[in-house]
Amino acid sequence: MKKLTVGKAIIVLAGLLAVVAAGWYATTANRDQTASTDSMAGMDHGGAAQPAQDTVADNLAKLTAEYSSLQGDEFDKKYVGDMIEHHKGAVDMANMALSKAKHTELQTMAGSIIESQSKEIETMTAWQKAWGYPAVMDEFMMDHSTMGMTDMDAAFKDKTGDDFDKTFLQMMIEHHQGAVAMSRPAATNAKHDEVKQLAAEIIAAQEAEIAQMQQWLADWGYGQ
């Protein structure tokens, strides 16, 4: 009788342990699932492309708002300093396209970007000296629009032919959109007529190049 009682006790104890273990497993699994769900929610719509687009839109809105809040010398100082660095990023990308792009049309555009934006860099650098402006680079420029060579090498690593051209077009379109967003407030907020004129020229030139690059994405089967 004593052995039976002990046996029953062992069975009951084993059952309790099994219940506790099952409860612990369910709680842990639920917590992990919740964390995973929260993480996926942060990705928005569960895809990689959509968050990237949302981030671009947010950054462009941030740029426009930031430059719209500045007036006179403050606008000109920041705009000129940031645009110099922004142009340097475009020139670096375009130099890569000269030797790596598959399509001659893209090589031709890259050469045009290098020529025009290098001249604008020289002009704006001269303005900084003439107007007593220090070099200025917005945090957005450092983190996103102006790519360092390390970031650029990573983005284009091992890409050739169509892979390179598609990546270049997508990145240069985004880069141009940043320059346009920076330039829009200049018409009313800039102090110097030279800055207003340059900003208008940048908007016209880069919007035309954006339209051309978007057309190439479609024509060459790269999508958007």
MDTraj code that builds the backbone (N, CA, C; nanometers):
import mdtraj as md
import numpy as np

residues = "MET LYS LYS LEU THR VAL GLY LYS ALA ILE ILE VAL LEU ALA GLY LEU LEU ALA VAL VAL ALA ALA GLY TRP TYR ALA THR THR ALA ASN ARG ASP GLN THR ALA SER THR ASP SER MET ALA GLY MET ASP HIS GLY GLY ALA ALA GLN PRO ALA GLN ASP THR VAL ALA ASP ASN LEU ALA LYS LEU THR ALA GLU TYR SER SER LEU GLN GLY ASP GLU PHE ASP LYS LYS TYR VAL GLY ASP MET ILE GLU HIS HIS LYS GLY ALA VAL ASP MET ALA ASN MET ALA LEU SER LYS ALA LYS HIS THR GLU LEU GLN THR MET ALA GLY SER ILE ILE GLU SER GLN SER LYS GLU ILE GLU THR MET THR ALA TRP GLN LYS ALA TRP GLY TYR PRO ALA VAL MET ASP GLU PHE MET MET ASP HIS SER THR MET GLY MET THR ASP MET ASP ALA ALA PHE LYS ASP LYS THR GLY ASP ASP PHE ASP LYS THR PHE LEU GLN MET MET ILE GLU HIS HIS GLN GLY ALA VAL ALA MET SER ARG PRO ALA ALA THR ASN ALA LYS HIS ASP GLU VAL LYS GLN LEU ALA ALA GLU ILE ILE ALA ALA GLN GLU ALA GLU ILE ALA GLN MET GLN GLN TRP LEU ALA ASP TRP GLY TYR GLY GLN".split()
xyz = np.array([
    [0.0834, -0.1200, 0.0000],
    [0.0000, 0.0000, 0.0000],
    [0.0865, 0.1245, 0.0000],
    [0.1986, 0.1239, 0.0770],
    [0.2901, 0.2362, 0.0848],
    [0.3554, 0.2589, -0.0492],
    [0.3934, 0.1467, -0.1187],
    [0.4565, 0.1613, -0.2490],
    [0.3595, 0.2218, -0.3470],
    [0.2324, 0.1854, -0.3435],
    [0.1312, 0.2386, -0.4332],
    [0.1136, 0.3880, -0.4109],
    [0.1142, 0.4291, -0.2845],
    [0.0991, 0.5711, -0.2525],
    [0.2156, 0.6516, -0.3083],
    [0.3361, 0.5986, -0.2914],
    [0.4545, 0.6672, -0.3454],
    [0.4468, 0.6741, -0.4972],
    [0.4042, 0.5641, -0.5588],
    [0.3920, 0.5616, -0.7050],
    [0.2939, 0.6653, -0.7545],
    [0.1804, 0.6740, -0.6835],
    [0.0820, 0.7745, -0.7219],
    [0.1392, 0.9151, -0.7075],
    [0.2128, 0.9328, -0.5971],
    [0.2717, 1.0653, -0.5739],
    [0.3679, 1.1019, -0.6854],
    [0.4449, 1.0029, -0.7285],
    [0.5410, 1.0278, -0.8361],
    [0.4684, 1.0645, -0.9653],
    [0.3609, 0.9910, -0.9918],
    [0.2817, 1.0177, -1.1126],
    [0.2230, 1.1577, -1.1085],
    [0.1655, 1.1942, -0.9918],
    [0.1056, 1.3283, -0.9755],
    [0.2110, 1.4365, -0.9935],
    [0.3295, 1.4138, -0.9295],
    [0.4374, 1.5120, -0.9393],
    [0.4839, 1.5272, -1.0841],
    [0.4958, 1.4155, -1.1540],
    [0.5374, 1.4205, -1.2943],
    [0.4357, 1.4972, -1.3779],
    [0.3091, 1.4764, -1.3467],
    [0.2044, 1.5469, -1.4201],
    [0.2107, 1.6966, -1.3974],
    [0.2338, 1.7330, -1.2686],
    [0.2440, 1.8765, -1.2381],
    [0.3612, 1.9403, -1.3116],
    [0.4738, 1.8684, -1.3124],
    [0.5923, 1.9202, -1.3812],
    [0.5644, 1.9371, -1.5312],
    [0.4928, 1.8428, -1.5872],
    [0.4598, 1.8515, -1.7297],
    [0.3724, 1.9719, -1.7581],
    [0.2744, 1.9975, -1.6679],
    [0.1860, 2.1138, -1.6850],
    [0.2646, 2.2435, -1.6768],
    [0.3538, 2.2512, -1.5751],
    [0.4359, 2.3717, -1.5581],
    [0.5239, 2.3942, -1.6799],
    [0.5863, 2.2866, -1.7277],
    [0.6743, 2.2983, -1.8441],
    [0.5971, 2.3438, -1.9670],
    [0.4772, 2.2878, -1.9842],
    [0.3962, 2.3269, -2.0996],
    [0.3562, 2.4728, -2.0911],
    [0.3227, 2.5177, -1.9705],
    [0.2856, 2.6582, -1.9528],
    [0.4013, 2.7508, -1.9814],
    [0.5211, 2.7103, -1.9327],
    [0.6409, 2.7924, -1.9569],
    [0.6707, 2.8008, -2.1063],
    [0.6603, 2.6881, -2.1763],
    [0.6880, 2.6860, -2.3205],
    [0.5897, 2.7743, -2.3962],
    [0.4628, 2.7654, -2.3584],
    [0.3617, 2.8451, -2.4275],
    [0.3852, 2.9937, -2.4061],
    [0.4203, 3.0311, -2.2831],
    [0.4463, 3.1728, -2.2534],
    [0.5654, 3.2244, -2.3309],
    [0.6729, 3.1437, -2.3332],
    [0.7937, 3.1840, -2.4053],
    [0.7681, 3.1957, -2.5539],
    [0.6982, 3.0985, -2.6101],
    [0.6679, 3.1011, -2.7536],
    [0.5829, 3.2207, -2.7888],
    [0.4857, 3.2511, -2.7032],
    [0.3986, 3.3650, -2.7285],
    [0.4769, 3.4954, -2.7244],
    [0.5711, 3.5053, -2.6268],
    [0.6526, 3.6262, -2.6154],
    [0.7412, 3.6432, -2.7371],
    [0.8008, 3.5320, -2.7836],
    [0.8863, 3.5390, -2.9013],
    [0.8060, 3.5772, -3.0243],
    [0.6854, 3.5209, -3.0367],
    [0.6008, 3.5525, -3.1510],
    [0.5606, 3.6986, -3.1508],
    [0.5296, 3.7504, -3.0297],
    [0.4918, 3.8915, -3.0172],
    [0.6063, 3.9810, -3.0585],
    [0.7274, 3.9452, -3.0123],
    [0.8449, 4.0259, -3.0483],
    [0.8682, 4.0230, -3.1973],
    [0.8506, 3.9020, -3.2567],
    [0.8688, 3.8903, -3.4012],
    [0.7663, 3.9720, -3.4761],
    [0.6412, 3.9709, -3.4285],
    [0.5349, 4.0476, -3.4918],
    [0.5626, 4.1960, -3.4830],
    [0.6088, 4.2417, -3.3641],
    [0.6405, 4.3829, -3.3462],
    [0.7515, 4.4240, -3.4406],
    [0.8503, 4.3364, -3.4566],
    [0.9623, 4.3669, -3.5459],
    [0.9153, 4.3782, -3.6895],
    [0.8302, 4.2860, -3.7321],
    [0.7800, 4.2904, -3.8678],
    [0.6921, 4.4110, -3.8906],
    [0.6193, 4.4525, -3.7872],
    [0.5322, 4.5692, -3.8014],
    [0.6138, 4.6927, -3.8316],
    [0.7335, 4.6991, -3.7738],
    [0.8192, 4.8132, -3.7982],
    [0.8661, 4.8209, -3.9411],
    [0.8557, 4.7069, -4.0154],
    [0.8988, 4.7051, -4.1543],
    [0.7927, 4.7624, -4.2465],
    [0.6691, 4.7757, -4.1986],
    [0.5607, 4.8341, -4.2763],
    [0.5317, 4.7522, -4.4018],
    [0.4160, 4.6897, -4.4040],
    [0.3682, 4.6100, -4.5157],
    [0.4517, 4.4847, -4.5389],
    [0.5485, 4.4556, -4.4496],
    [0.6216, 4.3309, -4.4581],
    [0.7177, 4.3194, -4.5737],
    [0.7503, 4.4268, -4.6416],
    [0.8411, 4.4183, -4.7560],
    [0.9585, 4.5107, -4.7393],
    [1.0684, 4.4792, -4.8056],
    [1.1878, 4.5621, -4.7940],
    [1.1755, 4.6883, -4.8781],
    [1.1105, 4.6793, -4.9955],
    [1.1060, 4.7931, -5.0859],
    [1.0240, 4.9078, -5.0294],
    [0.9079, 4.8787, -4.9686],
    [0.8199, 4.9847, -4.9207],
    [0.8836, 5.0689, -4.8111],
    [0.9469, 5.0068, -4.7068],
    [1.0123, 5.0897, -4.6052],
    [1.1201, 5.1780, -4.6643],
    [1.1953, 5.1265, -4.7636],
    [1.3000, 5.2080, -4.8254],
    [1.2380, 5.3298, -4.8911],
    [1.1247, 5.3105, -4.9609],
    [1.0578, 5.4223, -5.0245],
    [1.0049, 5.5206, -4.9215],
    [0.9475, 5.4685, -4.8127],
    [0.8972, 5.5550, -4.7073],
    [1.0112, 5.6372, -4.6477],
    [1.1259, 5.5749, -4.6289],
    [1.2401, 5.6443, -4.5720],
    [1.2872, 5.7553, -4.6646],
    [1.2908, 5.7293, -4.7921],
    [1.3302, 5.8320, -4.8888],
    [1.2336, 5.9493, -4.8813],
    [1.1037, 5.9202, -4.8823],
    [1.0036, 6.0264, -4.8759],
    [1.0176, 6.1082, -4.7478],
    [1.0405, 6.0394, -4.6371],
    [1.0570, 6.1090, -4.5098],
    [1.1795, 6.1988, -4.5114],
    [1.2880, 6.1487, -4.5681],
    [1.4107, 6.2278, -4.5731],
    [1.3963, 6.3491, -4.6637],
    [1.3272, 6.3330, -4.7747],
    [1.3050, 6.4455, -4.8647],
    [1.2188, 6.5518, -4.7979],
    [1.1164, 6.5065, -4.7265],
    [1.0305, 6.6016, -4.6539],
    [1.1096, 6.6748, -4.5455],
    [1.1982, 6.6008, -4.4801],
    [1.2827, 6.6603, -4.3775],
    [1.3738, 6.7676, -4.4364],
    [1.4323, 6.7380, -4.5515],
    [1.5197, 6.8352, -4.6171],
    [1.4445, 6.9627, -4.6523],
    [1.3280, 6.9477, -4.7154],
    [1.2499, 7.0639, -4.7557],
    [1.2109, 7.1478, -4.6344],
    [1.1662, 7.0810, -4.5280],
    [1.1258, 7.1532, -4.4072],
    [1.2440, 7.2247, -4.3425],
    [1.3591, 7.1585, -4.3407],
    [1.4769, 7.2164, -4.2765],
    [1.5236, 7.3413, -4.3493],
    [1.5304, 7.3340, -4.4816],
    [1.5758, 7.4504, -4.5584],
    [1.4692, 7.5594, -4.5624],
    [1.3438, 7.5224, -4.5558],
    [1.2364, 7.6217, -4.5541],
    [1.2377, 7.7050, -4.4262],
    [1.2981, 7.6514, -4.3200],
    [1.3011, 7.7226, -4.1925],
    [1.4139, 7.8253, -4.1850],
    [1.4995, 7.8295, -4.2865],
    [1.6152, 7.9204, -4.2854],
    [1.5924, 8.0379, -4.3794],
    [1.6531, 8.1520, -4.3432],
    [1.6384, 8.2727, -4.4238],
    [1.7736, 8.3410, -4.4400],
    [1.7888, 8.4140, -4.5509],
    [1.9046, 8.5003, -4.5695],
    [2.0372, 8.4274, -4.5649],
    [2.1319, 8.4866, -4.4905],
    [2.2660, 8.4289, -4.4821],
    [2.2642, 8.2866, -4.4269],
    [2.1757, 8.2604, -4.3309],
    [2.1704, 8.1261, -4.2726],
    [2.1327, 8.0226, -4.3775],
    [2.0393, 8.0590, -4.4630],
    [2.0022, 7.9665, -4.5705],
    [2.1192, 7.9473, -4.6659],
    [2.1762, 8.0577, -4.7114],
    [2.2829, 8.0493, -4.8122],
    [2.4030, 7.9709, -4.7602],
    [2.4409, 7.9963, -4.6353],
    [2.5565, 7.9280, -4.5768],
    [2.5345, 7.7777, -4.5731],
    [2.4189, 7.7376, -4.5285],
    [2.3911, 7.5941, -4.5182],
    [2.3718, 7.5314, -4.6557],
    [2.2983, 7.5987, -4.7406],
    [2.2698, 7.5438, -4.8731],
    [2.3981, 7.5233, -4.9529],
    [2.4826, 7.6234, -4.9552],
    [2.6060, 7.6147, -5.0329],
    [2.6965, 7.5047, -4.9777],
    [2.7140, 7.5016, -4.8453],
    [2.8001, 7.4001, -4.7854],
    [2.7497, 7.2600, -4.8085],
    [2.6191, 7.2401, -4.7901],
    [2.5623, 7.1066, -4.8085],
    [2.5617, 7.0645, -4.9552],
    [2.5337, 7.1602, -5.0439],
    [2.5254, 7.1245, -5.1856],
    [2.6624, 7.0897, -5.2424],
    [2.7676, 7.1518, -5.1908],
    [2.9028, 7.1140, -5.2330],
    [2.9265, 6.9664, -5.2036],
    [2.8951, 6.9237, -5.0826],
    [2.9156, 6.7839, -5.0441],
    [2.8228, 6.6908, -5.1216],
    [2.7013, 6.7371, -5.1441],
    [2.6043, 6.6578, -5.2194],
    [2.6536, 6.6355, -5.3619],
    [2.7033, 6.7398, -5.4229],
    [2.7578, 6.7289, -5.5585],
    [2.8779, 6.6333, -5.5624],
    [2.9617, 6.6381, -5.4607],
    [3.0774, 6.5482, -5.4574],
    [3.0331, 6.4026, -5.4610],
    [2.9251, 6.3721, -5.3914],
    [2.8728, 6.2360, -5.3936],
    [2.8283, 6.1954, -5.5330],
    [2.7605, 6.2884, -5.6030],
    [2.7143, 6.2595, -5.7389],
    [2.8323, 6.2393, -5.8336],
    [2.9347, 6.3224, -5.8195],
    [3.0527, 6.3106, -5.9050],
    [3.1224, 6.1767, -5.8818],
    [3.1336, 6.1351, -5.7561],
    [3.1961, 6.0063, -5.7257],
    [3.1198, 5.8914, -5.7915],
    [2.9865, 5.8946, -5.7817],
    [2.9050, 5.7905, -5.8439],
    [2.9203, 5.7916, -5.9952],
    [2.9183, 5.9117, -6.0526],
    [2.9268, 5.9247, -6.1981],
    [3.0611, 5.8752, -6.2504],
    [3.1668, 5.8979, -6.1751],
    [3.2985, 5.8488, -6.2170],
    [3.3006, 5.6971, -6.2276],
    [3.2295, 5.6301, -6.1385],
    [3.2212, 5.4853, -6.1462],
    [3.1482, 5.4415, -6.2722],
    [3.0418, 5.5175, -6.3076],
    [2.9615, 5.4808, -6.4244],
    [3.0396, 5.4942, -6.5541],
    [3.1355, 5.5832, -6.5586],
    [3.2136, 5.6018, -6.6810],
    [3.2808, 5.4725, -6.7249],
    [3.3240, 5.3938, -6.6283],
    [3.3963, 5.2715, -6.6625],
    [3.3126, 5.1439, -6.6463],
    [3.2049, 5.1508, -6.5675],
    [3.1323, 5.0279, -6.5367],
    [2.9944, 5.0174, -6.6013],
    [2.9373, 5.1284, -6.6456],
    [2.8015, 5.1240, -6.7006],
    [2.7968, 5.0434, -6.8297],
    [2.6897, 4.9706, -6.8482],
    [2.6697, 4.8915, -6.9690],
    [2.6235, 4.9796, -7.0855],
    [2.5284, 5.0686, -7.0570],
    [2.4683, 5.1499, -7.1619],
    [2.5490, 5.2776, -7.1861],
    [2.5742, 5.3067, -7.3126],
    [2.6498, 5.4277, -7.3467],
    [2.5727, 5.5537, -7.3080],
    [2.4393, 5.5451, -7.3094],
    [2.3591, 5.6605, -7.2686],
    [2.3897, 5.6994, -7.1243],
    [2.4077, 5.5983, -7.0416],
    [2.4370, 5.6227, -6.9004],
    [2.5774, 5.6802, -6.8834],
    [2.6707, 5.6321, -6.9626],
    [2.8060, 5.6863, -6.9581],
    [2.8072, 5.8330, -7.0000],
    [2.7269, 5.8658, -7.0999],
    [2.7188, 6.0045, -7.1460],
    [2.6602, 6.0945, -7.0386],
    [2.5533, 6.0481, -6.9737],
    [2.4952, 6.1275, -6.8659],
    [2.5935, 6.1435, -6.7509],
    [2.6653, 6.0363, -6.7192],
    [2.7640, 6.0445, -6.6104],
    [2.8687, 6.1504, -6.6411],
    [2.9151, 6.1552, -6.7664],
    [3.0124, 6.2567, -6.8045],
    [2.9562, 6.3968, -6.7898],
    [2.8290, 6.4143, -6.8244],
    [2.7644, 6.5448, -6.8105],
    [2.7518, 6.5853, -6.6643],
    [2.7177, 6.4881, -6.5792],
    [2.7058, 6.5160, -6.4357],
    [2.8407, 6.5594, -6.3793],
    [2.9452, 6.4894, -6.4163],
    [3.0792, 6.5228, -6.3668],
    [3.1172, 6.6647, -6.4081],
    [3.0943, 6.6964, -6.5349],
    [3.1337, 6.8280, -6.5855],
    [3.0548, 6.9409, -6.5194],
    [2.9226, 6.9285, -6.5189],
    [2.8391, 7.0369, -6.4676],
    [2.8518, 7.0548, -6.3167],
    [2.8521, 6.9438, -6.2449],
    [2.8537, 6.9567, -6.0991],
    [2.9925, 6.9906, -6.0458],
    [3.0976, 6.9522, -6.1179],
    [3.2328, 6.9934, -6.0775],
    [3.2471, 7.1453, -6.0901],
    [3.1911, 7.2020, -6.1967],
    [3.1940, 7.3475, -6.2143],
    [3.1142, 7.4169, -6.1038],
    [3.0004, 7.3590, -6.0692],
    [2.9184, 7.4195, -5.9635],
    [2.9875, 7.4109, -5.8281],
    [3.0617, 7.3030, -5.8043],
    [3.1393, 7.2919, -5.6803],
    [3.2415, 7.4047, -5.6735],
    [3.3106, 7.4301, -5.7826],
    [3.4092, 7.5384, -5.7861],
    [3.3426, 7.6733, -5.7604],
    [3.2284, 7.6956, -5.8216],
    [3.1566, 7.8220, -5.8046],
    [3.1131, 7.8408, -5.6593],
    [3.0554, 7.7378, -5.6003],
    [3.0061, 7.7501, -5.4628],
    [3.1205, 7.7626, -5.3625],
    [3.2324, 7.6954, -5.3895],
    [3.3489, 7.7083, -5.3025],
    [3.4004, 7.8518, -5.3045],
    [3.3985, 7.9140, -5.4219],
    [3.4399, 8.0541, -5.4339],
    [3.3436, 8.1444, -5.3561],
    [3.2138, 8.1137, -5.3603],
    [3.1170, 8.1920, -5.2840],
    [3.1432, 8.1823, -5.1337],
    [3.1745, 8.0630, -5.0872],
    [3.2041, 8.0468, -4.9451],
    [3.3165, 8.1407, -4.9014],
    [3.4202, 8.1484, -4.9804],
    [3.5341, 8.2342, -4.9468],
    [3.4954, 8.3815, -4.9557],
    [3.4240, 8.4175, -5.0613],
    [3.3868, 8.5574, -5.0820],
    [3.2900, 8.6075, -4.9761],
    [3.2007, 8.5213, -4.9316],
    [3.0972, 8.5616, -4.8371],
    [3.1321, 8.5280, -4.6919],
    [3.2487, 8.4695, -4.6717],
    [3.2925, 8.4369, -4.5361],
    [3.2163, 8.3229, -4.4721],
    [3.1710, 8.2276, -4.5542],
    [3.0957, 8.1141, -4.5027],
    [3.1895, 7.9964, -4.4746],
    [3.1745, 7.9336, -4.3580],
    [3.2500, 7.8093, -4.3329],
    [3.1838, 7.6935, -4.4064],
    [3.2572, 7.5856, -4.4232],
    [3.1977, 7.4668, -4.4843],
    [3.0921, 7.4108, -4.3912],
    [2.9776, 7.3734, -4.4455],
    [2.8670, 7.3197, -4.3659],
    [2.8170, 7.1932, -4.4341],
    [2.7918, 7.0903, -4.3538],
    [2.7342, 6.9676, -4.4098],
    [2.6265, 6.9175, -4.3154],
    [2.5043, 6.9110, -4.3655],
    [2.3908, 6.8652, -4.2877],
    [2.4074, 6.7185, -4.2495],
    [2.3505, 6.6790, -4.1348],
    [2.3584, 6.5396, -4.0887],
    [2.2997, 6.4444, -4.1911],
    [2.1928, 6.4867, -4.2577],
    [2.1325, 6.4035, -4.3611],
    [2.2304, 6.3794, -4.4752],
    [2.3078, 6.4835, -4.5066],
    [2.4067, 6.4679, -4.6124],
    [2.5082, 6.3601, -4.5756],
    [2.5521, 6.3627, -4.4500],
    [2.6534, 6.2675, -4.4054],
    [2.5992, 6.1251, -4.4013],
    [2.4762, 6.1110, -4.3530],
    [2.4208, 5.9784, -4.3307],
    [2.3604, 5.9157, -4.4560],
    [2.3191, 6.0012, -4.5494],
    [2.2393, 5.9435, -4.6570],
    [2.2799, 5.9910, -4.7956],
    [2.2626, 6.1181, -4.8226],
    [2.2756, 6.1632, -4.9599],
    [2.4185, 6.1601, -5.0107],
    [2.5113, 6.2105, -4.9337],
    [2.6493, 6.2106, -4.9792],
    [2.7139, 6.0803, -4.9366],
    [2.7431, 5.9954, -5.0321],
    [2.7972, 5.8638, -5.0013],
    [2.9481, 5.8688, -4.9960],
    [3.0049, 5.8138, -4.8910],
    [3.1486, 5.7972, -4.8863],
    [3.1892, 5.6842, -4.9792],
    [3.3161, 5.6762, -5.0117],
    [3.3622, 5.5729, -5.1043],
    [3.3394, 5.4330, -5.0483],
    [3.3493, 5.4177, -4.9157],
    [3.3261, 5.2858, -4.8563],
    [3.1829, 5.2415, -4.8791],
    [3.0866, 5.3325, -4.8547],
    [2.9455, 5.3016, -4.8764],
    [2.9184, 5.2735, -5.0236],
    [2.9806, 5.3525, -5.1095],
    [2.9590, 5.3357, -5.2512],
    [3.0144, 5.2026, -5.3009],
    [3.1323, 5.1680, -5.2542],
    [3.1919, 5.0407, -5.2928],
    [3.1024, 4.9245, -5.2514],
    [3.0412, 4.9367, -5.1319],
    [2.9521, 4.8307, -5.0842],
    [2.8273, 4.8211, -5.1708],
    [2.7721, 4.9375, -5.2086],
    [2.6495, 4.9385, -5.2880],
    [2.6707, 4.8798, -5.4268],
    [2.7881, 4.9031, -5.4840],
    [2.8148, 4.8576, -5.6201],
    [2.9062, 4.7355, -5.6263],
    [2.9348, 4.6769, -5.5121],
    [3.0293, 4.5654, -5.5052],
    [2.9893, 4.4529, -5.6009],
    [3.0833, 4.4168, -5.6851],
    [3.0668, 4.3045, -5.7779],
    [2.9547, 4.3243, -5.8797],
    [2.8995, 4.4442, -5.8893],
    [2.7924, 4.4680, -5.9863],
    [2.8511, 4.5097, -6.1206],
    [2.8020, 4.4472, -6.2248],
    [2.8434, 4.4801, -6.3605],
    [2.7211, 4.4764, -6.4505],
    [2.7366, 4.5286, -6.5719],
    [2.6291, 4.5201, -6.6695],
    [2.4977, 4.5771, -6.6210],
    [2.3905, 4.5013, -6.6430],
    [2.2573, 4.5480, -6.6055],
    [2.2439, 4.5711, -6.4554],
    [2.3068, 4.4870, -6.3749],
    [2.2991, 4.5043, -6.2297],
    [2.3568, 4.6395, -6.1879],
    [2.4689, 4.6768, -6.2461],
    [2.5279, 4.8066, -6.2134],
    [2.4373, 4.9196, -6.2608],
    [2.3917, 4.9126, -6.3851],
    [2.3117, 5.0217, -6.4404],
    [2.1838, 5.0433, -6.3609],
    [2.1176, 4.9344, -6.3237],
    [1.9937, 4.9473, -6.2456],
    [2.0211, 5.0127, -6.1102],
    [2.1250, 4.9668, -6.0416],
    [2.1585, 5.0230, -5.9113],
    [2.1966, 5.1704, -5.9234],
    [2.2761, 5.2012, -6.0240],
    [2.3169, 5.3404, -6.0454],
    [2.1955, 5.4294, -6.0683],
    [2.1057, 5.3889, -6.1557],
    [1.9878, 5.4700, -6.1852],
    [1.9026, 5.4930, -6.0606],
    [1.8778, 5.3869, -5.9857],
    [1.7953, 5.4009, -5.8657],
    [1.8593, 5.4950, -5.7641],
    [1.9904, 5.4806, -5.7456],
    [2.0586, 5.5624, -5.6462],
    [2.0745, 5.7069, -5.6919],
    [2.1011, 5.7281, -5.8205],
    [2.1181, 5.8646, -5.8687],
    [1.9849, 5.9389, -5.8734],
    [1.8772, 5.8682, -5.9022],
    [1.7443, 5.9316, -5.8969],
    [1.7180, 5.9830, -5.7560],
    [1.7417, 5.8972, -5.6579],
    [1.7210, 5.9378, -5.5184],
    [1.8125, 6.0550, -5.4819],
    [1.9355, 6.0492, -5.5276],
    [2.0317, 6.1551, -5.4988],
    [1.9863, 6.2882, -5.5592],
    [1.9412, 6.2848, -5.6833],
    [1.8906, 6.4053, -5.7494],
    [1.7665, 6.4598, -5.6774],
    [1.6800, 6.3709, -5.6320],
    [1.5607, 6.4151, -5.5604],
    [1.5983, 6.4941, -5.4350],
    [1.7067, 6.4522, -5.3701],
    [1.7545, 6.5254, -5.2538],
    [1.7989, 6.6658, -5.2897],
    [1.8707, 6.6806, -5.4008],
    [1.9165, 6.8127, -5.4438],
    [1.7984, 6.9036, -5.4777],
    [1.6967, 6.8476, -5.5412],
    [1.5782, 6.9259, -5.5761],
    [1.5054, 6.9720, -5.4495],
    [1.4922, 6.8818, -5.3523],
    [1.4251, 6.9170, -5.2266],
    [1.4999, 7.0281, -5.1536],
    [1.6319, 7.0225, -5.1545],
    [1.7127, 7.1267, -5.0920],
    [1.6965, 7.2607, -5.1632],
    [1.6795, 7.2560, -5.2954],
    [1.6827, 7.3775, -5.3770],
    [1.5504, 7.4524, -5.3809],
    [1.4406, 7.3850, -5.3602],
    [1.3100, 7.4489, -5.3774],
    [1.2902, 7.5750, -5.2921],
    [1.3297, 7.5755, -5.1639],
    [1.3053, 7.6960, -5.0833],
    [1.3939, 7.8156, -5.1206],
    [1.4933, 7.7948, -5.2043],
    [1.5897, 7.9018, -5.2331],
    [1.5253, 8.0239, -5.2973],
    [1.4249, 8.0047, -5.3790],
    [1.3627, 8.1165, -5.4503],
    [1.3128, 8.2246, -5.3556],
    [1.2650, 8.1836, -5.2390],
    [1.2115, 8.2815, -5.1428],
    [1.3010, 8.3006, -5.0210],
    [1.3854, 8.2041, -4.9903],
    [1.4605, 8.2088, -4.8643],
    [1.6059, 8.2507, -4.8794],
    [1.6636, 8.2385, -4.9986],
    [1.8049, 8.2721, -5.0166],
    [1.8251, 8.4235, -5.0151],
    [1.9424, 8.4642, -4.9709],
    [1.9781, 8.6072, -4.9678],
    [2.0370, 8.6514, -5.1020],
    [2.1301, 8.5743, -5.1532],
    [2.2028, 8.6119, -5.2743],
    [2.1293, 8.5666, -5.4001],
    [2.1242, 8.6568, -5.4986],
    [2.0609, 8.6215, -5.6258],
    [2.1344, 8.5066, -5.6935],
    [2.2671, 8.4993, -5.6713],
    [2.3453, 8.3919, -5.7309],
    [2.2983, 8.2549, -5.6823],
    [2.2649, 8.2471, -5.5543],
    [2.2167, 8.1211, -5.4982],
    [2.0788, 8.0873, -5.5542],
    [1.9934, 8.1877, -5.5644],
    [1.8604, 8.1651, -5.6210],
    [1.8695, 8.1139, -5.7636],
    [1.9597, 8.1731, -5.8424],
    [1.9749, 8.1325, -5.9812],
    [2.0294, 7.9909, -5.9920],
    [2.1326, 7.9605, -5.9117],
    [2.1907, 7.8267, -5.9151],
    [2.0875, 7.7222, -5.8741],
    [2.0105, 7.7503, -5.7688],
    [1.9099, 7.6553, -5.7224],
    [1.8071, 7.6270, -5.8315],
    [1.7663, 7.7330, -5.9041],
    [1.6698, 7.7148, -6.0128],
    [1.7296, 7.6282, -6.1239],
    [1.8572, 7.6487, -6.1523],
    [1.9240, 7.5685, -6.2555],
    [1.9375, 7.4223, -6.2122],
    [1.9665, 7.4018, -6.0840],
    [1.9781, 7.2651, -6.0327],
    [1.8446, 7.1927, -6.0421],
    [1.7368, 7.2612, -6.0047],
    [1.6038, 7.2005, -6.0123],
    [1.5717, 7.1605, -6.1563],
    [1.5931, 7.2533, -6.2494],
    [1.5595, 7.2258, -6.3896],
    [1.6434, 7.1110, -6.4456],
    [1.7746, 7.1156, -6.4219],
    [1.8634, 7.0140, -6.4780],
    [1.8387, 6.8769, -6.4176],
    [1.8233, 6.8720, -6.2852],
    [1.8142, 6.7413, -6.2209],
    [1.6751, 6.6799, -6.2337],
    [1.5708, 6.7635, -6.2438],
    [1.4387, 6.7072, -6.2704],
    [1.4349, 6.6448, -6.4107],
    [1.5020, 6.7097, -6.5045],
    [1.5085, 6.6535, -6.6402],
    [1.5858, 6.5215, -6.6403],
    [1.6948, 6.5160, -6.5640],
    [1.7729, 6.3922, -6.5563],
    [1.6969, 6.2820, -6.4829],
    [1.6205, 6.3199, -6.3799],
    [1.5373, 6.2214, -6.3096],
    [1.4372, 6.1587, -6.4067],
    [1.3704, 6.2434, -6.4857],
    [1.2720, 6.1925, -6.5821],
    [1.3383, 6.0996, -6.6832],
    [1.4578, 6.1359, -6.7294],
    [1.5289, 6.0521, -6.8252],
    [1.5682, 5.9180, -6.7638],
    [1.6187, 5.9216, -6.6405],
    [1.6606, 5.7978, -6.5749],
    [1.5422, 5.7079, -6.5435],
    [1.4297, 5.7665, -6.5063],
    [1.3102, 5.6860, -6.4836],
    [1.2640, 5.6201, -6.6134],
    [1.2792, 5.6907, -6.7240],
    [1.2429, 5.6334, -6.8541],
    [1.3353, 5.5176, -6.8897],
    [1.4629, 5.5334, -6.8603],
    [1.5576, 5.4238, -6.8866],
    [1.5263, 5.3014, -6.8008],
    [1.4875, 5.3242, -6.6751],
    [1.4490, 5.2104, -6.5918],
    [1.3392, 5.1282, -6.6579],
    [1.2426, 5.1986, -6.7171],
    [1.1319, 5.1301, -6.7847],
    [1.1771, 5.0688, -6.9167],
    [1.2503, 5.1474, -6.9966],
    [1.2913, 5.1010, -7.1287],
    [1.3831, 4.9794, -7.1223],
    [1.4682, 4.9740, -7.0210],
    [1.5661, 4.8662, -7.0106],
    [1.5171, 4.7503, -6.9235],
    [1.3892, 4.7563, -6.8851],
    [1.3296, 4.6455, -6.8112],
    [1.3723, 4.6347, -6.6676],
    [1.4123, 4.7490, -6.6064],
    [1.4589, 4.7462, -6.4677],
    [1.3476, 4.7713, -6.3673],
    [1.2298, 4.8123, -6.4124],
    [1.1234, 4.8457, -6.3194],
    [1.1495, 4.9804, -6.2559],
    [1.0761, 5.0078, -6.1445],
    [1.0919, 5.1369, -6.0764],
    [1.1438, 5.1182, -5.9364],
])
top = md.Topology()
chain = top.add_chain()
for i, resn in enumerate(residues, 1):
    res = top.add_residue(resn, chain, resSeq=i)
    for name in ("N", "CA", "C"):
        top.add_atom(name, md.element.get_by_symbol(name[0]), res)
traj = md.Trajectory(xyz[None], top)
